[in-house]
Amino acid sequence: MNKTKLGFRGFIKLIRGNETGTALLELTIAVPIFTTLLLGAAEIARVTYASIEVSNAARAAVQYGAQTSATAADTTGIKLAAASDAYNLAGLSTTVSTSCICSDGSASTCLNTDCSSSQIEQVMTVETQATFDPLIHAPGLPTSFTIHGQAIQNVMQ
């Protein structure tokens, strides 16, 4: 029997009669599937880690800013707190905003005359975002993702 002219059917017959050949065929099918699953799991872990870092950076920044009215006005320090917490994320951007509300729940424009029957509460909101570039670019998916984080806290008086 000439092995060079077996063709596909002859190859399958040859493999069926040999357990080693069957195991080799199963291995050649299974390895790419398991490799793809492993790489996908690693990529999901990277995205999860980056999203936790972005959220934690927002939380650290709002904790710094909400200490006093003076730190609430220190936007440079707030942004530095966020950047220090997520030092290993490139391209982290931080947005700081403050608003006021009366302690009785009514609206306030942060003027002392707004809350006649209650006190003004200053609320700080810090939003962070970073761009995540996956190592594996799958067709049909974007080449980068924007991850957002947000933290809101009352400023201590």
N, C-alpha and C positions, 0 to 999 in steps of 0.2 A: 504494500500500500504506500503510495507516494504522499508524504505528509505536506508537500508544498502545494498540492492541488486539492486540499480537503474541502475548502469552501466553508461557509457558515454552518451548514447542517453537519458536515463532518466534524467541525470543531466542537459543536455542541455534543455530538455523540461521543467524541473523545473525552470531553470533560465529564459527561454523565457516568462514564465507566470508571472514573478515577476520583476518589474522595479528595485527594489533595487538590486537584483542579477545581472542584466545586468550592472548597474552602477558599481558594485563591480568588475565584470569581465573586464569592460573597464578600470577601475582604475588599476587593476593588470597588464594590458598590457601597459598602458601609463606610469606608474611610472618608470619602468626600462629604457624605451626609453628616457624620459626626464632627468633622472639621468645620463645616459651615455652622452647625449648632454651637460649637465652642466659640467661634469667632463672634457669632451673634450675641451670645451670652456676655462675652467680654465687652462688646460695644454697648449693650444695655447697661452694664455695670458702670461704664465710663459716663454715660449720659446721666445716670442716677447720681453718681458722685458729683458731677458738675452742677446739677440742679440743687443738691443739698448745699453745696458751697455757695451758690448764689443766694439761696434763702437765708443761710446763716450770716452772710455778709450784710444783708438787709437788717437782720435782727441785731447784729452787733452795732451797726450804725445807729439804729433808732435807740438802742440802750445808751449809747454815748450821748446822743443829742437830747434825750429826755431827762437828763440828770437835773438841769436847772434851766432857767430862761436864757442864761448866758451861753450855755452849750447848745441850746436850741438854735441860736443865731449863728453858731460857728459851723457854717456849711463846709468849710475846708477840713475841719476836724472830723466832721461826720463822714465825709467822703474818704478821708484817710483811715478811719475806723473800718469802713467797708473794705477798702483795698487791703488793709492789713489782715483782715480775717480771711480773705480769699486771695492771698498773695500768689498762688499758683495758677490762677485763672487769668489768661490774657484777655484784654479788652473789656474789663468790667466797667460798666458805667453806672453812676449813682445819681438819682434824682431825689431831692429833698423838698417837701412842702409842709407847711403848717396851716392849720385852720383853728378856729375857735368855736366853742359851743357853750351855752349857758348850762350850769349844773342842773337846772330844772328841765333841760331838754329842749329849750327854745333856741333859735338860731342866733348867731352872734357874728359880728364883723370885726371882732377883736378890739373894739373900742370900749373904754371903761364905762361908758353910759349905756351899753347894750343890755346888760343883765341887772335890772333894778332890784329884783327880788332874790337873786342868786349870784353865784360867783362865775367868773369866766374860766373855762378850762381850755388850755391850749393843747391841741392834738397834733402830733408829728407823724407824717407818713414818709417812709423811705422806700423807694423802689429801685431795685438793682436789675441789671440785665447783662448777659454775656452771650457771645456767639460761640456755639459748639460746632466744631468741624469733625465729623466722624472719619475714622480711618478707612472704613469700607463705604464706598459710594455705590449703593444699589440703584439699579435703573428704576425710574419712576419716583424716587424719593429726592428731596432737596439735598443739595451738597453741603448745606449748613443749617443749623437750627438756632433760634434765639430762645434763651432760657430766661425766665423772669422770676424775680423774688420780690416780696412786699412785706413790710412790717409796719404796724400802726401802734402808737403808744401815747398816753397822756404825758405831758411835760410836768415834772414836779414843780410845785410853787415854792 
